[in-house]
Amino acid sequence: MSITTLLLAILSTLATTAQGTTVLETHNTNRYRPICTLPICKSCPTTQQLTQPGIGFALGMEYGTAAIRYHNKTIQSIIQVQGSPAYLSLMLDLSHTTPQTRFPDEIPTRRGKLEYVRTRLQRLANKALGRPANAQTAVLAEMITQLKTSVEDTLSAGTSRASITHAVISSPDSIRLTSEELGDVLDYLKVTNAMALPDELFAASAAYAGFGHGLCAKYTDPDVCDRDENNRPYQRVLHLDFTNKALTTTIKGMRSWNTWGVDASVIIAELGYEHHSDDDDGPSDLFFDKIRDHIRNFTLSTRFRITELLFTGTRVGGQRFKDAVSAALRDLVAEDTMKTVEDAFRAYDEPDFVFVTAKGAAEVAKRRLEGPVRAPMALPTLIPAFEPVLRGAGVGFPVGLAVPVVLLGSLFVGLSIMVYIYYLTLLATCTSVKKILD
C-alpha cells in the first residue's frame, strides 16, 4: 500500500470513529457513485416531513401575502395583510438600500467600525434572550406573525392545532433581504428558514414560479432537473409590480425559478397609485405618462432585449396602466412578447396578481422540503481519481468529509513531489560543486 493510500485510510478511519456515523462504502462496481460532499443527516426525513405542505410568505412594499402548497400539488391563497405604519416606513427606508449598503465589505471610519461591532453584539444578545434581533426584525416579525397565524388557522380547520415548522419568505429584488435578516425573523418565530444559505428567493423568481414558469416536473431528481433547465431557453424577464405605495421594475435573466442574481431593479415610491391622485377618479394622464416614461427609460438603460413580462400587484389590472406599459415597450420588445400583455390579463384575475408571489414562494418551500436541496455534488476531477484507491484499500468513506480528505491527500502528494524535486535540485547542486572543487 502506498503512503497516499495509507494516509487516506487513516484519515477515513479517524473521521468515521469521531463522527460515529454510517459511511458510504465503495463497492466493486463499474458504475461511478459520487461521494456526498454534504454533512451527514442525523436521521432520514419522515413521511410526515416529506408530505407536509409548503408555506410561502411574500413581503411587498404595501402588504404581505401568504399561500400554502399542499402535497397533492394544489396551491391555496390564504391572506393579504396590509402593512402597519411601521412596516410601510421600514419598507420605504429599505427601498433606498441594497445588501451591499446594509452590510458593507469595508467600514472606513473607526467610529463606524465600533458601531458595527456594537450592533452585532446587540443582535447576538437579543437573540440569546429570545427577543427580536433588532428593530427591523421586530417590524417584519409582526407582519409574518399575522400571516403565520392565518396559515395555521387554515391548516388547523377540523383538526388539532397545526404549527408551521418551515417557511420561505420572498422580498423585493431591489431590497433583497438576506438570509441573515430573514433568518432573524424566522428564528424569533421559531420557524426554520427553508431557503437557508447559500440560497435566497426574491420577488421576480417567486412570481416566475407562481405563474408556473421555470419549474421542473420531476423535482425530486436533481439530474433530470439539471437537464431540463439546460434545455430551456434563456428568458430576459421584465417584472412590474404596481401597488398603491410604489411601482417596482425589475429585469432579470432566467432559465428557471432558481436563477440567482438580478440585472436591475428599482422601487419608485412616487409612482405608487395613491400618490398622484388629482380627484376621485384617480391619477391624471400626466401620472401615467410618468409611469410610461419610467418603464421605457428603465428598459433602455439596461440594454437588454425583453423576452417575457410578469405583472404583480393590486393595481396592474387597470386599463390605463396596461396602456402605459404597451406604449412604453411597443418598439422595444418583439410583437409576440407584447401579445403576452393582453394574454396575461385575460388568463388571470386580480387575486392572482396579488398572491402569485406568495404562491411561488410556497411552491419553492414544498420543493425544498420534499426534493433534494443542494444535492450531493459529483466531483469528476478529484473524487473518481481517488475512489479506486479507496476501493483497493477497502476503505469505507465518511459522507461528510469527502472533500477535506481528498484535498488533504492532494496536498500531501503535492508536498511530497515538491520535497522530491528540492532533493534532486540539491543533489545536482552538490554534485556540480564537488566537480568544481575537484
Order of alpha helices (4+ residues) and beta strands (2+ residues): alpha-beta-alpha-beta-beta-beta-alpha-alpha-alpha-alpha-beta-alpha-beta-alpha-alpha-beta-beta-beta-beta-beta-alpha-beta-alpha-alpha-alpha-alpha-beta-alpha
